[in-house]
Amino acid sequence: MSKIFLIEWSAPNLGEVAKNLQQNGCEILYWTGGTSRKDEFPKTIFHSSFDAVKAIPPEEVNTINFEPLGKEIIEKFFACESITMTMMNRIDYSKVHFMRRKRLYYDLLKYWRGVLKSMNPDAVIFSTTPHLVYDFVLYSVCKEFGIKTLVFMLTRIPDRYLLARDIKIGSEKLIAEIAKGHNYKLEDLSKDIRDYYIFQTSPSEVSKFPYKTVHELDQVARSLKAPSIGKVLSSIKDGSIARRGRAYFKRLFSAESGLLSFDPDYKGIDYEVKLREWATAKKLFEKEYRNLQVEVDWNKKFIYAPLQYQPERSTSPEGGIFTDQFLMFDILSNSIPDDWVIYAKEHLSQWTKGGVHAHQGRYAGYYKKLSSYRNVYLVPPEILSNKFIERCQCVATVAGTGSWEAVLNGKPSMVFGYPSYKDCSEIFKIYDIIASRSAMGKVISGYKPDRQKVLNYLGAFDRVSIRASIEQGIEKNFAYSMDLSSQNIKEAILNEF
């Protein structure tokens, strides 16, 4: 029997997966995310994400004898600490002192070392790339202890996941499949991937991402705005005024926000006031950007470098050190010829519907610093990426969709992090100025991605990727039955054992 942890196991169909795993000899010791299901899994410890983020242990876990942290342990986890402190932007919804962040990190490190030592699981399974702080610390401790980790990595192709043991290495099965060297034709690909490829490589006047699905990163928070006079009169007329009034005042004065925050959840009007503050901050960032943006000179030779929405897993942890996107721009700025420029374009979700924590992805002076590079220019974010990809010499991102879309469309592509598509041979992997200048030398000499090799990558990806729906909110757009999704997830896990 395999002893396992299920981490961020929240999507509706994952409960069925857990049942199937239990029936196939897996003992589920620990489960985070979602609601407790003690009636179905009486021996499992359930831990809510909201408590896990704050290092509040479940009642069943006695932490008294957990080993205190010392110099050797803390130094061993310096890399984890660096990433985690940045990742805390996802849960920091107030002005939190740096040392308080560090205290939380130490509490998490001590807790998960203690849990893993006392429970000794055979594997810890993550439904998504660990990026909610607590789960990344857990992932890092697993690596120290040599405990198997299985991570379902969301890919740029809808309804397809890769299963990885290490988020930096990615899918070992995909790497092995690519190494077989098969040549694929478009008609060899499954219909969903073939349709995706055709859509992405066809001329279009609309945005090509997201493809098929429309899924906001976070639901837009409710507004403090009072009901209009028209709605009040309408409610009086249809007799719903009392019910609607009670609901409105309950929302203002008692309902909890349910945020991943350091402090107890904001209630009612306090939360609404915070939303206003954060919205104002995003407007100020947008104003700074707009004052600096320039018209695009399409006659220039340029690198297209779209900024990524932050905070999000696509930069932390999948960007590694390049979570700080300035590191990428500094390298690019010192890699291109004097007569080339870099066009940086903000992700519109950073100012609009990107979620209540989007204001933490930027700060006052961010865009001034970016535009201070001698050859970096901020361009109108409303211009579709399609147009930049079509006319640029190269696309560069930390780990964003732009680089993937570029290589599909025959344009040189650079990535600085380790996104799910990094194993495509036609993408330049950049880690420093030497690699960047080498790649730029090839681009200047006329390098273009080999379409056949891109198809070969897609063919290998088709063979090893998992058709599934895992994320909350995405399952309603899933192209296949949820039963098939659950079956595929279960089989992928069992095959790893």
TIKOLLUM-8164 format. One record per residue: residue in three letters; x, y, z of N, C-alpha, C in turn. Coordinates in steps of 0.05 Angstrom, whole numbers, plus 5000, padded with zeros to 4 digits. Layout:
N
alaXYZXYZXYZ
...
END
This chain:
497
met501749765000500050005000501850255000
ser501150444982502650694981501350904998
lys502951035015501951255032502451515018
ile500251675015500451914998499252155012
phe500152395003498952655010497652754984
leu495352874986494053014964493953314970
ile495253464953495653754959494053924939
glu492554114950490754284934488854114918
trp487653924931485853724918483053834921
ser482454044904479954194908477854164886
ala478754124862476854114839474853894843
pro472353934834470153754839470753454833
asn472053404811472453124803474752994818
leu476353144833478653024847477752844871
gly475352894881474352724902474052434892
glu472952414867472652144855475352014850
val477352184842480052074838481151964864
ala480652114886481652014912480351754920
lys477851714915476451464920477751234904
asn478251294879479451084862482251014871
leu483751214879486451154889486350984914
gln484451044932484150884956483450604950
gln481650564931480850294923483050134909
asn485050284899487350154886489850144904
gly489350154930491550094948493150334958
cys492050584955493350824965492150904991
glu493750945011492751045037493151345037
ile491051495038491151795037491551895066
leu494051975072494652065099493852355104
tyr494152525083493852815087492652935062
trp490853135066489453245043489053545048
thr490053715030489654005033487854105010
gly486354325016484654444996481854314997
gly479954474989477154374989476054345017
thr473854205019472554165045473153885056
ser472953865082473453605095471453395086
arg472553145081470852925073471352685092
lys471252755118471752555138469952315137
asp467452355127465552135126466451925106
glu467852015085468851825064471751735069
phe473251905083476051845088476651895117
pro475751715135475851765164478751775175
lys480651645162483351635172485151865160
thr484052025143485552235130485452495146
ile487752635147487852895159487153105138
phe485153265143484353475124485353745134
his486353905116487554165123486654375102
ser485154575111484254775092486554945082
ser486355035057488455205045488755465061
phe486455565071486555825085488155795111
asp487955565125489555525149492455445141
ala492755285121495455205113497155445105
val496055635092497555875084498556025108
lys497056025130497756175154499255995174
ala499955755166501455565183499855495208
ile497255485206495455395227494955095223
pro495954925241495754635237492954535242
pro492154315230489554185237489754075265
glu487454015277487353925305488853665309
glu488853495289490053225292493153235293
val494353455286497253465284498453595310
asn499953445325501353555348504153645341
thr504653905343507154015334509254045356
ile508553965380510254025403513153915400
asn513353675389515953555386517253595359
phe516153775342517453825316520153965321
glu522153875305524853975308525054275302
pro526254425321526754715316528654755293
leu528554975280530355035258532955135268
gly535155045256537755145263539255245238
lys541655325242543255455220543455275196
glu544155025200544554845177541954805161
ile539754775175537154735161536454985145
ile536655215158535855465145537555525120
glu540255475123542055525100541455325077
lys540655085084540054895063537654975046
phe535955145058533555225044533555515034
phe535955625031536155905022534655954996
ala534955774977533655804951530555804954
cys529655614971526755594976525855854990
glu527355955008526656205022526356435003
ser528256464985528156684966525656684949
ile524956444938522556424922520056464938
thr520056344962517656364979517056644988
met519056804994518557085003517257244981
thr518057194956516757324933513957214929
met513656954932511056824927508956924947
met509857024970507957124990506257364980
asn507057474957505357684946502557584940
arg502257324936499657204931497857214955
ile498957234979497157235002497457485019
asp499157665012499557915027497658125018
tyr495458155031493458355022493458605040
ser495558635056495858875072498758935074
lys499459145088502259225091503559055113
val504758845105505958655124508958695126
his509958715150512758755155514358515144
phe516758575133518458375121519058145141
met519558225166520258015186517857845192
arg515457945189513157785193512857575171
arg513557655147513557455125515657235131
lys517957325140520057135146519256945168
arg517857055189516956885211514956675201
leu513156755182511356565171512856345155
tyr514856425140516356235125517656025143
tyr518956125165520155935184518155755197
asp515755855203513655685215512855465195
leu512655535169511855335149514055125145
leu516555225145518855035142518954835165
lys518654935189518754755212516354565212
tyr514054665205511654505205511854275185
trp512554325160512554115140514853915144
arg517054015155519153825161518153625183
gly516753745202515753575224513553375214
val511753465197509653295186510853065170
leu512653135152513852925135515452725151
lys516952815171518452635187516652445203
ser514452555213512752385230510952205214
met510152285190508252125174509551965152
asn511852055143513551905123511951795099
pro510751975083509251875060511051775038
asp509951605021511451504998511451714975
ala509351874974509152064952507352294961
val507952534951506252764955505352864927
ile502752874923501652934896500353204896
phe501253374878500253654876498453674851
ser496053784855494253814832495154024813
thr496954194821497954404804500754484813
thr502254624797504954714805504754864832
pro506154784852505954904879506655204877
his504755374885505155664883503555824904
leu502455674924500855814944502455844970
val505155854968507055894990507355635006
tyr505255565021505555325038506255075022
asp504955044998505454804982508254804970
phe509355044964512055054953514054974975
val513655065000515354985022515254685025
leu512754575025512454285027513954145005
tyr513654234980515054124957518054124961
ser519154344971522054364975522954174997
val521354145018522153955040522153665029
cys520153605012520053335000522653284985
lys523653484971526153444956528453394975
glu528553524998530653485017530553195028
phe528153105034527852835046527852615026
gly527852675000527852464980525152334976
ile522952474983520252374980519252434952
lys518152244939517152284911515052504910
thr515352674891513352884886512252844858
leu509552864855508252854829506653104826
val507253254804505953514800504453514773
phe501953574773500353604749500853894738
met502253914716503054174706501054254684
leu499754484688497954604668499554684644
thr498654614620500054674595498554894580
arg499754984558498455194542496255074524
ile496054814523494054684506491754594524
pro489354694519487054634537486654334541
asp485754264565485053994572487353794571
arg489853904572492153724571494053804594
tyr494953604609496753644631499253464627
leu501453554639503853394640504253324670
leu505153074675505752994702508752994706
ala509753144725512653174729513353104758
arg515652984761516752934788518253184799
asp519253344780520753584787519853804769
ile519054034780517954254764520054384746
lys522554364754524654484736525254294713
ile525354044718525953844697523553814679
gly521153814690518753774674518153474671
ser516653404650515753134646518052964635
glu518952764650521052594641520052414618
lys517452344619516352184597516352334571
leu515752594573515852764548518652774537
ile520552814554523352834546524252564532
ala523452344544524052084532522652034506
glu520152124504518652094479519852264456
ile520752504463522052674443524552544433
ala526052424451528652304444528352074425
lys525951954422525551744403525851834374
gly525552094369526052214343523952154322
his521552104329519452054310518852314294
asn518252274268517352504252514252484249
tyr512952694256509952694256508952884234
lys506752804222505252984204502953104220
leu501853324210499653444224497353254228
glu496853084208494552904210495052674230
asp497552644239498152444260497252534287
leu496752784291496052894318493152844324
ser492552814350489752794358488253044350
lys485653014346484053234335484253494352
asp484253464378484353714395486953864391
ile489153724389491753854385492053954357
arg491053794338491053884310489454144306
asp487054144318485454394316486754624330
tyr488054574352489454784367491654904349
tyr493254724337495454814320494454974297
ile492454884284491355034260490355304269
phe488955314292487855574302490155764308
gln492155664321494355844329496055944306
thr496155794284497855864261496255994239
ser493656044243492056174222491856474228
pro491956644206491656934210489056994225
ser489257184243486857254259486957534269
glu484657664271484457934281483557934310
val483457694323482657674351484957544366
ser484857584392486857464410486657154408
lys488957024408488956734405489356594432
phe489356744453489556614480487656754499
pro486156614515486056324516484556204493
tyr485255964485484055814463481655654474
lys479355694462476855544468475755624496
thr477455634516476355694543476655984550
val474856084566475056354576474956324606
his477256344619477356294648479056514661
glu477756684677479256894691480956774712
leu483256904717485056804737483756804765
asp482257004770480757024795478157164789
gln476057084804473557224800473757504810
val472657694795472757974803471258014828
ala472458154847471158194873468758374870
arg466958334888464458494887465058784893
ser463258954886463559244889462059344914
leu463159564925461859694948459459864939
lys459259904913457160074902454359984912
ala452860184922450160124932448360074908
pro446159924913444259874891443160144880
ser442660144854441560384841438660424850
ile437660674847434960744854433060564837
gly433760514812432060344795431760064806
lys434059954816433859684827432359674853
val432559894869431059904894428059914888
leu427360084869424460114862423459854851
ser425059724834424259464823423859254844
ser425559254865425359064887422859114903
ile422259374907419759444921417359334906
lys417459374880415159294863414758994863
asp416958844862416558554861416558414888
gly416858584909416658474936419258354947
ser421458384933423958264942425758444958
ile424758694965426458894978427558795005
ala425858655021426758565047428958355044
arg428558165026430557955022433158065012
arg432958244992435358354980436758545000
gly435158685016436358865036437958715057
arg436758495066438158325086440758215075
ala440658125050443058015038445258225034
tyr444358465027446358685023447758765049
phe446158795070447358875096448958655108
lys448158405103449758175113452458175099
arg452358235073454958245058456758465069
leu455658685077457258905086458258875114
phe456758745131457458755160458158485173
ser457758265158458358005171459757805153
ala459257805127460357605109463457625108
glu464757395109467657385108468557365079
ser470957475074472057485046473057215036
gly474157055054475256805046477856835030
leu479457045036481957085022484256935035
leu486256875019488756765030490357005041
ser490057065066491257305078492757225103
phe494557405112496057365136494157385160
asp492457575159490657635181488057485179
pro486357485200483657365197482257495174
asp480557335161479157435137477757695142
tyr477957875122476558125124473558075124
lys472058235139469158205139467858455128
gly465758395112463958605102465258855092
ile464559075104465259335093468359375094
asp469759255114472659275114473859165089
tyr472858945080473858815056473258995032
glu470859115031470059285009471959525008
val472559635031474459865031477159785020
lys478159555028480659455018480559424988
leu478359314977478159284948478459554934
arg477259764946477560024935480460124935
glu481760074957484660154959486260014937
trp485859754934487459604915486759684886
ala484259744881483459834854484760104848
thr484860284868486160544865489160504859
ala490460324873493260274868493760184839
lys491960004829492359904801491860134781
lys490060314787489560544769492060724768
leu493360754791495760924791498060794775
phe498260524776500260384760499660424730
glu497060394723496360434695496960714686
lys496460914703497061194695499961234690
glu501661114707504561134703505361014677
tyr504260784670504860644645504060814621
arg501560904622500461064600502061314594
asn503161434615504761674611507461614598
leu508261364599510861284588510661134561
gln508261034554508060874530508561044505
val509460904484510161034459508660904436
glu508461034414507360914390509360714379
val508360494368510060294357511160374330
asp513760354327515060404300515460124288
trp513660054270513759784258516059744239
asn517459964232519759944214522259864229
lys522159874256524459804272524759494273
lys527159404276527559124283527259104314
phe525658914323525058914352524658634363
ile525158624389524558394406521858454419
tyr519958274417517458304431517658164458
ala517358314480517558204506515158274523
pro512958124520510558184536511058124565
leu510258314582510358264611508358054620
gln508957904640507157704650505557814674
tyr503157724676501457784699502757674724
gln502757844745503857754771502157854793
pro502157714816503557464822501957224812
glu503357034800502156794789504356584786
arg503456334784505356104783507056114758
ser506056244736507656244711510256404714
thr510556564736513156684742514256584768
ser512456534787513356424813511756184820
pro512855944817515755884815516755834786
glu515055824766516055724740518055914726
gly518356154736520356334726523056314740
gly523056174762525556154778526456434787
ile528956504784529956764792528856984775
phe527856914751526857114733523957194739
thr523057104763520557224774520857524774
asp523257624780523857904776524357954746
gln522358044732522558064703524758264694
phe525658444712527758624704530358474697
leu530758244710533158084704533158004674
met530857934664530557864636531158104618
phe529958334625530258574608533158674609
asp534458644631537258734633538958574614
ile538458304614540058134596539358194567
leu536858224560536058274532537158544523
ser537058744540537959014533540859014525
asn542458834537545258814532545958604511
ser543958504497544358284478543758364449
ile542158574445541258634418543058844405
pro542958854378544559054364543559344371
asp545259534366544659814373542159924359
asp541659824335539359934320536759774324
trp536759584343534359434350533159554376
val530659494380529259584405527759344417
ile526959384442525259184456522659314462
tyr520459194453517859294459516659124481
ala516259254504514959124527512059204529
lys510359004532507459054532506258934558
glu504859114573503659014598501358834592
his500858644611498558464610496258624621
leu494158654606491858824614490658724641
ser490758464646489558364671490958484696
gln493358594692494858704714493358944726
trp491659074709490259314719487259264720
thr486259044709483359024707482358784723
lys481758564710480458334723482458124732
gly484858194736486857994743486757884771
gly484757964787484557864814485358084834
val484358044858484758254878487658294887
his489358094881492158124889493958234867
ala492758304844494358404822495958654828
his494958814847496459064854499159004866
gln499558754875502158684887504258594867
gly503358574841505258504821506858734810
arg506058974817507559214808507859404832
tyr509459614829509859814850510360084837
ala510060294852510560564842513360584831
gly513660674806516360694794517160454778
tyr515560244778516259994764516560054734
tyr514660184722514860234693516960444686
lys517460634705519560834700522260694699
lys522660494717525160344717525360184691
leu523160064682523259894658523960064633
ser522660294632523160464608525860614609
ser527260594632529860724634532060584619
tyr531560324611533460194595533660334568
arg535960354557536460524533534860434509
asn534160184508532860074484530159934489
val528959984513526459854520524260064519
tyr522060004505519860184502517160054510
leu515560194525512960094533510960164511
val509459964502507560004480504759954489
pro502760064474499960034482499159744486
pro498159674509497459394515495059294499
glu493459474487491159394472491859264445
ile494259314435495059194410495458884414
leu494158734397494258444401497058334397
ser497658134413500258004411500757884384
asn498557794370498857684343500457874325
lys499758124327501058324309504058354315
phe504758354341507558374348509058124340
ile507857884344509157634337509657624307
glu507757714292507957714262510257884252
arg510758104266512758304255515358314270
cys515658174292518058194308520258014296
gln522658054307524957874300525157644319
cys524057684344524157474364522257544387
val521257344401519557384424521057284448
ala520957434470522257344495520357374519
thr520057164535518557184559519957024581
val519157074606520256904627519156624624
ala516556594623515356324618512556354607
gly512156574592509456634584508556504558
thr506056554551504756444528505956554502
gly506856804503507956934479510156774465
ser511956664481514256514469513256254456
trp511256134468510155884456508655954430
glu507056164430505656244406507556324384
ala509856434391511856514371512956274356
val513856074371515055844358513055694341
leu510455694349508455564333508155704306
asn508655974306508356134282511056184268
gly513056024274515556044259517356274266
lys516956384290518656604299520556514321
pro523056614321524956544343523756604370
ser524356444389523056464415525056414437
met524856574458526756544481525056524507
val525856334525524656324551526856324572
phe526256454595528256474616527556294640
gly525056204641524256024663523955744654
tyr522155594666521755314658518755254655
pro517555364635514655314630514355024619
ser511854944617511354664608512254604580
tyr512554814563513254774535516254794530
lys517854824551520754874548522254664534
asp521254414532522754194520522454194490
cys520954374478520954404449523754494440
ser525054344423527854394416528154664402
glu526054774391526355014375526055274391
ile526055244417525955474435528655514449
phe529655754448532155814462531655834492
lys533255684508533055694537535255884546
ile534556104559536356304567536656324598
tyr539056324607539556344636541456564643
asp542956664623544856884629545557034603
ile547257224604547957394582549357244560
ile550857034567552356884547550356734529
ala548456594542546456454526544756644510
ser544156874521542457064506543957174481
arg546457244484547957344461548357124440
ser548756874449549056654430546456624414
ala544156634428541556604414541156844395
met541857084404541457314387543157304362
gly545557194365547257154341545856984320
lys544556774329543056604310540656744298
val539256904315536957054305537757254284
ile539957394289540957594270541757464244
ser542757214246543657074222541256954206
gly538856984217536556894202535256634211
tyr535956554236534856304246531756314247
lys530556094239527656054242527055774253
pro525055754271524455484281523655294259
asp524555044262523954834242521054734247
arg519254774228516454694232516254394237
gln517854234225517753944229518353874258
lys520354004269521153954297519054044316
val517654254309515454344326513154134326
leu512654034302510653814300511553564315
asn514153514314515153274328514753314358
tyr515153554368514653614396511653564403
leu509953674386507053644391506153354390
gly507453194372506852914370507652764396
ala510052824406510852704431509152794454
phe508453054454506653164475503953024474
asp502952974450500452844447500452564460
arg502752424457502952144467503052134497
val504252334510504652304539502952484556
ser501752694545500152874561497552744570
ile496352854590493952734603491552914596
arg489452784585486952934580485452944607
ala485253194617484053214643483153504649
ser481353524668480553784679481053774709
ile482753954719483453954747482854214761
glu483254434748482954694761480054764766
gln479554904788476855004794475955194772
gly473455154763472355344744472855264715
ile474855104710475555024682473854784673
glu472954624692471654374685469154424668
lys467954654671465454704655466054734626
asn468654784619469354804591470854554581
phe471054354598472554114591471153974567
ala472753904548471753794523470853504525
tyr471653364546471053084549469353044574
ser468452794580466852744603468652764628
met467452844651468952864676469752594686
asp468252384679468952114686471652034672
leu471852114647474352054633476652214646
ser476152464653478252624666479152484692
ser477352394708478052264734479652004728
gln478751854709480051604702482951654693
asn483351864676485951924666487852024688
ile486852184706488452274729489352044746
lys487451864753487951634769490151454756
glu489751404731491651224717494451344715
ala494551604711497151744710498651714736
ile497251734759498451714785499351424790
leu497551234785498150954790500550854773
asn500650954749502950874731505650964743
glu505551184758508051284770508951104793
phe507050954805507750784827508550504817
END
